[in-house]
């Protein structure tokens, strides 16, 4: 049987999934790696550790699930998280760790640029909000603060570019990842001269921009031998995890949006027009020529709930996070909507959309002596989903949303998905059992289009069926909206205090 294998290079894990040519999952595997926080605002990852993890998981998966059943691999398709920056020196050797999307060290550069005429111009040209997450500002930070590494850098790469280069020898970056750098002109599909001038680099310091359908060179012979793959296996550069999740959720056409609830989160829509937001709150990333995925990301989704579970959960089984999370969600179900007036701002890692404040911090507000742990659990979930709702509310200033498609690990919990439906007051659809597979399924659909199973991505997206839905409860929606109004005002009123506490942290 012929099969397609998708490889997702996520924020904290590699996920490998195999599909038959009808889109049925044949098997999957996952391997994790850490993010390092050496200083305040720093988030880094070891590129060699990511690459070795990817090879280890893929090799074991092939040897255990694919080769024994005589499945014939016809292509590998990649996806990854956005906004990473890896400086490499001579001979392609990394100069230290990769700077991850959640790194906020460039917040001063971002602040100065955002309020300038150049910043406003670059937002319109590139579609990337001016923020510390942007590789545009990360490279500028390196120039300003780490001159030796900046000068020694031969190329600034996304982590997916590095992995594909290791496998094939080619330095390439797809439209989606490139359009999330803040340096790609989304109309000409070339590196933007004004952005390059701002960072102090030339286009030769970046990878070559290619279509998401682009097939790099063959796997190097040593990896063909190690993985047991023949030289006819096609590699497809693929897209970003966000664009793939949107495609995999079938969010095509007016009135539809997708919500991703993984470590981070996002709300996205697809269209042929760029959504211009004067307040620079919305991203517009390319999926392919003339097709844009627009929306907003949050830093603080599942990672925040896992933080809560690790700090305050009761681990009946050693290190069993999943069991602990399930117990906490059951506790949350014992509390009424609104958590008895306890409101949580989930900004543990700063925040992107819609407030775009790298100094934002987590806050429990409204605490009184009657609150118990179950109130904290529910308030934590509500706060995470209020942040998601605030992104959707911003998008609806530009485009009508009638229904949502949910994907990601935390969307697989019915309690979360029903709460999302109630907060948004819209039906939420989810493919039973899909959980975190929308990114993988999007990669499958893109691959299947590349090899001719579908005429185009429009036809591919139409095949997505989301049979399970959650209907909103209007009464609960009204309760949530009263609490959300306070949540929204708090996020604005605390801006000065967020900055003050961040300054104190840096002093220490």
C-alpha angles and dihedrals in degrees: 000000000000117000143183120222122206123200118199117194098201133183094268106004149035114236120194121189130177122207132187115229091269091060096255114145113244096183145317142211137192137199128183137214133184135252115223124219103191094163137011110291093012120124115172139164133199107246093202091053091051092048094047091047090052092050093046095049094043094047094048091045092052093046095046105034110017114031096045090056092048092240111167113225109216100173146004118214124194134210131171148174115276137239100039121144123199118179112210129190135200117337091014095287114155115246097218128310129337115259107235128220092255093058111118102184092113095059094115091052090048093048093051093046097045093059094049131087088243091057092052091048093049092050091056093045099043104027091224117123114237103254142130089261091068118101085220090069096034090059090046089052091053090051092050100039111020104038096162093056092041092052093046094050115110094182138005108221140186111236092248090053089053093051094048090047090053090051099042111010094243125123103214137146126193126234093256098052091039092052089055093059096076088235104085123092100225092205101048093031089224133114108276114244095214092052092049091049090051092053094042096237137110128233089257087070089064133063123263112270114237140172119272086244093057117128114213124210120293121285112276110263094248090059093044087056096042094048096037093237125142123233093254093069108118120224117208118198091216128184144276120300090247095054091044092050090052092050092044091053091055092238096163125139137020123324097024131110134171128221120203119201109186127119085311125018144216145182115220143178131188127227147141093244131069113242105229111207116187090206091054093234099132131069123216111199126178120244092176137327110321094356119106133190106208129186146088136282131218123207092207119066126103092355089065094050090047088051089053091047093050093047102040108012125110108241104204088172116044113261092349099143095168092056090047092050091051091052092049092050089051088053091051090056090063091066127076122245111281094038092247092295097313111136126189127204102202098202098130092139100035114263141263120189130059101359096033094203117149090189095057115125139196118269136182106204131186096030116168136171094266096062117109133188093272088060090053091050094051093042089053092055092043091050092051091050093044087058089051090048091051088059092049090048090054092049091051089063085072106026136022115247117198101167141012134222114207127206138163135072096293093046086066089070107088091210091061095043094049090049089051090053091050095048094047093037088222134110114265120209125201132175106239110248093006094109105148095357099097091091090051093045090050088053089050092051092049091049092046089052091049093054093045104258088122129030093226143338091274090062091043093052092051090065092066112106122192105187099168119076139175117216118215122245107224094202092054090045089059091051092049093048092057090054093040090057088061091044091054094048092048092054090057099039093053096054093103092046091049089056093046095052091045090054091051091051091054091049089057 
